[in-house]
Amino acid sequence: MQGVRHPELGRELQALKNDLGLLHRLLEHGAAFYQGLANLMSSATAGYMPSGEAAPLTASGAISIRG
């Protein structure tokens, strides 16, 4: 069956490639949003460093679970 072409498979693969590209951009934008939010929160709680950047957040080591 070598050389047999499946045009429907080609269209499906191209659609998958397009969808994965969209997902990649969505994840990049989501990561940038949350990085910006973290910077905003750290500057509000820890202030700024002498370089003008937001001071890093320090994560607490405690976990609280209810339920």
C-alpha positions as CSV (number, residue, x, y, z in Angstrom):
1,M,0.0,0.0,0.0
2,Q,3.0,2.3,-0.3
3,G,2.3,5.4,-2.4
4,V,-1.4,5.4,-1.6
5,R,-2.5,8.9,-0.6
6,H,-5.1,9.7,2.0
7,P,-6.2,13.3,1.4
8,E,-8.6,13.3,4.4
9,L,-5.7,12.3,6.7
10,G,-3.7,15.1,5.3
11,R,-6.5,17.6,6.0
12,E,-6.9,16.2,9.5
13,L,-3.2,16.4,10.2
14,Q,-3.1,20.0,9.0
15,A,-6.1,20.9,11.2
16,L,-4.3,19.3,14.2
17,K,-1.2,21.3,13.4
18,N,-3.3,24.5,13.3
19,D,-5.0,23.6,16.6
20,L,-1.7,22.9,18.3
21,G,-0.3,26.2,17.1
22,L,-3.4,28.0,18.6
23,L,-3.0,26.1,21.8
24,H,0.7,27.0,22.0
25,R,-0.1,30.7,21.6
26,L,-2.9,30.5,24.2
27,L,-0.5,28.9,26.7
28,E,2.2,31.5,26.0
29,H,-0.3,34.3,26.6
30,G,-1.7,32.7,29.8
31,A,1.9,32.3,31.1
32,A,2.6,35.9,30.3
33,F,-0.6,37.0,32.1
34,Y,0.2,35.1,35.2
35,Q,3.8,36.3,35.2
36,G,2.5,39.9,35.0
37,L,0.1,39.1,37.8
38,A,2.9,37.7,40.0
39,N,5.0,40.8,39.3
40,L,2.0,43.0,40.3
41,M,1.4,41.0,43.5
42,S,5.1,41.0,44.5
43,S,5.5,44.7,44.0
44,A,2.4,45.3,46.1
45,T,3.6,43.1,48.9
46,A,7.4,43.2,48.7
47,G,8.0,46.5,46.9
48,Y,10.7,47.0,44.4
49,M,14.4,46.2,44.1
50,P,17.0,48.9,43.4
51,S,17.0,47.9,39.7
52,G,13.3,49.0,39.5
53,E,12.0,45.4,39.1
54,A,9.4,44.0,41.4
55,A,10.9,42.2,44.4
56,P,10.4,38.4,44.1
57,L,7.6,36.7,46.0
58,T,8.5,34.3,48.7
59,A,6.3,31.2,48.7
60,S,5.1,29.9,52.0
61,G,5.7,26.3,52.8
62,A,2.2,25.7,54.3
63,I,-0.7,23.9,52.7
64,S,-4.2,24.1,54.1
65,I,-6.9,21.7,53.1
66,R,-10.5,21.7,54.2
67,G,-13.3,19.2,53.4
